[in-house]
């Protein structure tokens, strides 16, 4: 899960991102995290507290829950720079290291070329449709 999906889920309970996040403990998919990605989740989510209406304590609780459910991966191989944004490279490295396929993001264009790694990228709505959560 790219950070933009988490932020979108925190901002609105009505969208596909919130539905995606609400299913992390359902067994329908496995969420992969790494230390650098969790730190980014935390930093970005805390920058958006005003927009989300959540406190930093709320964010900590949500991040702790994500960490308790997700599969943790250490990243040993770095392919940087591969993508335009180094923070997207971090998500790509986790996807490769965890064999996560597909990667879920709102910014699919930012991940052009990841098919070289045998990966594909989808938006939350499309992923939910793939796992049978949307018609």
C-alpha positions in Angstrom: 0.0 0.0 0.0 1.4 3.3 -1.0 1.2 6.2 1.5 -1.4 8.1 -0.6 -3.9 5.2 -0.1 -3.5 5.5 3.7 -3.9 9.2 3.7 -7.0 8.9 1.5 -8.5 6.3 3.9 -7.9 8.6 6.8 -9.5 11.6 5.1 -12.7 9.9 4.1 -14.7 6.8 5.2 -16.6 6.7 1.9 -13.9 5.8 -0.6 -12.2 2.7 -1.9 -9.1 3.5 0.1 -11.0 3.3 3.4 -12.6 0.1 2.3 -9.2 -1.3 1.3 -7.7 -0.3 4.7 -10.7 -1.7 6.6 -10.1 -5.1 5.1 -6.5 -5.5 6.3 -7.5 -8.1 8.9 -10.0 -9.9 6.7 -7.7 -12.5 5.2 -8.5 -11.3 1.7 -5.0 -9.9 1.2 -1.8 -9.5 3.0 -0.4 -6.1 3.6 3.4 -5.8 3.5 5.3 -3.1 5.5 8.9 -2.2 6.1 10.4 0.1 8.7 11.1 2.9 6.2 7.5 2.7 4.8 5.9 2.7 8.3 8.0 5.8 9.2 6.7 7.5 6.1 3.1 6.5 6.9 3.5 8.0 10.3 5.1 11.2 9.2 2.7 11.9 6.3 -0.4 11.0 8.3 0.6 13.3 11.1 1.1 16.1 8.6 -2.5 15.6 7.6 -4.1 15.7 11.1 -6.1 18.8 10.3 -7.5 17.4 7.1 -8.3 14.0 8.7 -9.7 15.3 12.0 -7.5 12.8 13.8 -5.0 13.5 16.6 -1.4 12.4 16.6 -2.4 9.8 19.2 -5.1 8.5 16.8 -2.5 8.2 14.0 -0.2 6.3 16.4 -3.0 3.9 17.2 -3.8 3.3 13.5 -0.1 2.8 12.6 0.3 0.4 15.5 -2.7 -1.5 14.3 -1.4 -1.7 10.8 1.9 -2.9 12.1 0.2 -5.6 14.2 -1.6 -7.0 11.2 0.8 -6.5 8.3 3.7 -8.8 7.3 7.0 -7.2 8.1 9.8 -7.3 5.6 13.5 -6.2 5.8 14.7 -4.7 2.6 18.1 -6.0 1.5 18.3 -4.9 -2.1 18.1 -1.4 -3.3 17.4 -0.6 -7.0 17.6 3.2 -6.5 17.1 5.2 -8.4 14.5 3.5 -10.5 11.4 5.7 -10.2 11.3 9.5 -10.3 10.4 9.8 -6.6 12.8 8.1 -4.1 9.8 7.5 -1.8 8.2 5.5 -4.5 11.4 3.5 -4.9 11.0 2.6 -1.2 7.5 1.2 -2.0 8.9 -0.6 -5.1 11.7 -2.2 -3.0 9.2 -3.5 -0.5 7.0 -4.9 -3.3 9.9 -6.7 -4.8 11.2 -7.9 -1.5 7.8 -9.1 -0.3 6.7 -10.4 -3.6 3.6 -8.1 -3.4 1.6 -8.2 -6.5 -0.2 -6.0 -7.2 0.9 -2.8 -5.6 -2.0 -0.5 -4.5 -1.7 3.2 -5.1 -3.6 6.2 -6.5 -0.6 7.3 -8.5 -0.2 4.4 -10.9 1.6 6.6 -13.4 4.4 7.1 -10.8 5.3 3.4 -11.1 5.9 3.1 -14.8 8.3 0.4 -15.6 7.7 -1.8 -12.6 6.7 -4.6 -14.9 10.4 -5.2 -15.3 10.2 -6.6 -11.8 7.2 -8.8 -12.6 4.9 -6.4 -10.7 1.8 -4.5 -11.6 0.1 -1.5 -10.0 -3.6 -0.9 -9.4 -5.8 1.7 -7.8 -7.7 0.7 -4.6 -11.0 0.6 -6.4 -9.6 -1.8 -9.0 -8.0 -4.0 -6.4 -11.3 -4.2 -4.5 -13.0 -5.4 -7.6 -10.3 -8.0 -8.2 -10.8 -9.5 -4.7 -14.6 -9.5 -5.1 -15.3 -6.6 -2.7 -16.9 -4.4 -5.5 -19.1 -5.4 -8.4 
